[in-house]
Amino acid sequence: MKTAQDFIVEIPVLKPSDQITKARQILRDNRFREVYIVDEKKTLLGYIDITDGLRVTATKSNVTIEGFVKDAPVVHPADSIEVAAQAMLSYRTDSAAVVDPEPRVSGGVLFSDLFPVIISRNELHGTVESHMSRNVVALSQEDEIQKVYSLIVESGFSAFPVMKKKRIAGIISRRDLIASRRVRTVIADHAHTPVASVMTTDVVTIAPGEPVSAAAELLVKHDVSLLPVLDGDRLVGIIDRHDVIASLA
């Protein structure tokens, strides 16, 4: 049976004294949503994520990482991938640090890598409706990027559906914001820039009555982290990889 050891990848690590701009560049240019923070001996201190990278605008580029470090999920090389996924579920992260007994960081495991294997070897129960989140915050495509920035920083949500005349028109995520090099300037200058200029328009959706296994298959097939749930044209929820894994509990 595969364990965390089989999925270890090299995840960038930083020190508390490093500048947040360094973390922001790593998070922008790689597929990682978290960066791990270690001391001189590579002992794990915690992590920062894309939301933390967005908190600091271009006008505060000399800020260090130290004030943003949060406790991180940890797993050991021999742990099962289900144990690793549950650790990430508890912290609502997209990765977990793999540590030795010290605990020194030897790498990390990514939720996106474990997810296809877990759903292929476990039976998923229930419908999308029974596992989706109903607490959905939606935006209009005319809303400004400033509003998205504030919502992400304040709410902790990682993405928001974007609506046009009560129909879904796109999705905007933390990744969209941090990947767009002009967003920091827009935020710092309080420029009037609409969500539509940055959002992703290719949206995969699912109906509430579909089995949760169908949602899992779509998440894997399209390599996305969440699906808007539509009852006809009406947005009624969101289901993501964490929700699917929670259905195994």
C-alpha positions in Angstrom: 0.0 0.0 0.0 1.3 3.4 -1.0 2.5 5.7 1.8 3.4 9.4 2.1 7.0 8.3 1.2 5.8 7.4 -2.3 4.5 10.9 -3.0 7.2 13.2 -1.4 8.0 16.2 -3.6 10.6 18.9 -2.9 8.6 21.9 -1.6 10.5 25.2 -1.3 11.4 26.2 2.3 12.1 29.6 3.6 13.4 31.2 6.9 11.4 33.6 9.0 13.8 36.4 8.1 13.1 36.0 4.4 11.0 38.7 2.8 7.4 38.0 1.9 8.2 39.0 -1.7 10.4 35.9 -2.0 7.5 33.7 -0.9 5.2 35.5 -3.2 7.4 34.8 -6.2 7.6 31.0 -5.3 3.8 30.8 -4.9 3.2 32.7 -8.2 5.7 30.7 -10.3 5.0 27.2 -9.0 2.1 25.0 -8.4 2.4 25.2 -4.6 -0.2 26.9 -2.5 1.9 26.8 0.7 5.6 27.3 1.5 7.2 25.8 4.6 9.2 27.8 7.1 12.2 26.3 8.8 15.0 27.3 11.1 18.7 26.9 10.5 18.5 23.1 11.2 15.6 22.7 8.8 13.3 22.1 11.8 9.7 22.9 10.8 8.3 26.1 12.2 5.1 26.4 10.1 3.9 27.6 6.7 2.5 30.6 4.8 0.2 30.4 1.9 -1.0 32.4 -1.1 -3.4 34.4 1.0 -0.5 35.6 3.1 1.4 36.5 -0.1 -1.6 38.6 -1.1 -1.8 40.4 2.2 1.4 42.4 1.5 1.1 44.9 -1.4 3.8 46.4 -3.5 4.0 49.3 -1.0 5.1 46.9 1.8 7.6 44.7 -0.1 10.2 44.8 2.7 8.0 42.9 5.2 9.5 39.6 6.4 7.7 36.2 6.7 8.0 36.0 10.4 4.7 37.6 11.3 2.7 35.3 9.0 3.8 31.8 10.0 1.0 29.4 10.9 1.1 25.9 12.4 1.5 23.3 9.6 0.1 19.8 9.1 2.8 17.2 9.4 3.1 13.6 8.3 5.8 10.9 8.5 7.1 8.9 5.5 5.4 5.7 6.7 2.0 7.3 7.1 -0.7 6.2 4.7 -1.9 8.6 2.2 -5.3 8.6 3.8 -3.7 9.8 7.1 -1.9 12.5 5.1 -5.1 13.6 3.5 -6.9 13.8 6.8 -4.0 16.0 8.2 -4.5 18.4 5.3 -8.3 18.3 5.8 -7.9 19.3 9.4 -5.9 22.3 8.4 -7.7 23.0 5.1 -4.3 23.1 3.3 -3.3 21.7 0.0 -0.1 20.1 1.2 1.5 18.6 4.3 5.1 18.7 5.4 6.9 15.3 5.6 9.2 15.3 8.7 11.7 13.1 10.5 11.6 12.7 14.3 13.5 16.0 14.8 11.2 17.3 13.1 13.3 18.3 10.1 11.5 18.8 6.8 12.4 16.2 4.1 9.8 17.4 1.6 6.0 17.5 1.3 3.0 15.7 -0.1 0.4 17.5 -2.2 -3.3 17.0 -1.9 -3.7 17.1 -5.7 -1.3 14.2 -6.0 -2.9 12.0 -3.3 -6.5 12.8 -4.3 -6.8 10.6 -7.5 -5.3 7.6 -5.7 -7.5 7.9 -2.6 -10.7 8.2 -4.5 -9.8 5.2 -6.7 -9.3 2.9 -3.8 -12.1 4.1 -1.5 -15.8 4.0 -1.9 -17.5 7.4 -1.9 -20.9 7.8 -0.4 -23.7 10.3 -0.8 -24.6 13.0 -3.2 -23.0 16.3 -4.0 -25.7 18.1 -2.1 -24.9 16.2 1.1 -21.3 17.2 1.1 -21.1 20.6 -0.7 -20.6 23.9 1.1 -23.7 26.1 1.0 -21.9 29.1 2.3 -21.1 30.5 -1.1 -19.9 34.1 -1.7 -20.4 35.1 -5.3 -19.2 38.1 -7.2 -20.4 40.1 -10.2 -18.0 40.4 -13.1 -18.3 44.2 -12.7 -16.9 44.0 -9.1 -13.5 45.4 -8.8 -10.3 43.4 -8.0 -10.1 45.3 -4.7 -13.2 43.6 -3.5 -11.9 40.1 -4.3 -8.6 40.9 -2.6 -10.5 42.0 0.5 -12.8 39.0 0.5 -9.9 36.5 0.2 -7.8 38.1 2.9 -10.8 38.5 5.3 -12.8 35.3 4.6 -10.0 32.7 4.1 -11.9 31.4 1.0 -9.6 30.4 -1.9 -12.0 31.1 -4.8 -15.2 32.8 -5.7 -17.8 32.1 -8.5 -18.4 35.2 -10.7 -21.9 35.8 -11.9 -23.4 37.6 -14.9 -27.2 38.2 -14.8 -27.6 35.4 -12.2 -25.7 32.9 -14.3 -22.2 31.7 -13.7 -19.6 33.5 -15.9 -16.3 32.5 -14.3 -14.3 31.8 -11.2 -11.6 34.0 -9.6 -9.1 32.5 -7.2 -6.1 33.4 -5.1 -4.0 31.8 -7.8 -5.5 34.1 -10.4 -4.6 37.2 -8.3 -1.1 36.2 -7.4 -0.3 35.0 -10.9 -1.3 38.4 -12.4 1.7 40.6 -12.0 -0.4 43.8 -12.4 -2.8 42.9 -9.6 -0.4 44.1 -6.8 -0.2 47.5 -8.6 -3.9 47.6 -9.0 -4.4 47.0 -5.3 -1.7 49.3 -4.2 -2.9 52.1 -6.4 -6.6 51.5 -5.7 -7.2 51.3 -9.5 -10.6 50.5 -10.9 -10.1 47.1 -12.5 -13.0 44.6 -12.9 -13.0 41.0 -11.9 -13.8 40.0 -15.5 -10.3 41.0 -16.6 -8.6 38.4 -14.4 -11.2 35.6 -13.8 -11.1 32.1 -15.4 -14.0 31.7 -17.8 -13.7 27.9 -18.4 -15.8 26.7 -15.5 -16.7 23.0 -14.8 -19.9 22.6 -12.8 -22.0 19.9 -11.3 -25.6 19.4 -10.2 -26.5 18.8 -6.5 -28.2 15.5 -7.2 -25.1 13.9 -8.7 -23.2 11.3 -6.7 -20.1 12.7 -4.9 -18.1 10.2 -6.9 -19.0 12.1 -10.1 -17.7 15.3 -8.5 -14.4 13.5 -7.7 -14.1 12.3 -11.3 -14.6 15.8 -12.6 -12.1 17.2 -10.2 -9.5 14.7 -11.4 -10.3 14.9 -15.1 -10.2 18.7 -15.3 -7.4 19.1 -12.6 -9.4 21.7 -10.7 -9.7 22.1 -6.9 -13.4 22.9 -6.7 -16.7 22.8 -8.6 -19.6 25.3 -8.4 -22.9 23.4 -7.8 -25.7 24.5 -10.1 -29.4 23.6 -9.7 -30.4 24.6 -13.3 -28.8 28.0 -13.6 -29.0 28.7 -9.9 -25.8 28.6 -7.8 -26.5 26.6 -4.7 -23.1 25.5 -3.4 -19.4 24.6 -3.9 -17.7 21.3 -3.6 -14.0 20.9 -3.5 -11.4 18.1 -2.9 -11.5 18.6 0.8 -15.3 18.0 0.8 -14.9 14.8 -1.2 -12.3 13.4 1.2 -14.5 14.4 4.1 -17.2 12.0 2.7 -14.8 9.1 3.5 -14.8 9.9 7.2 
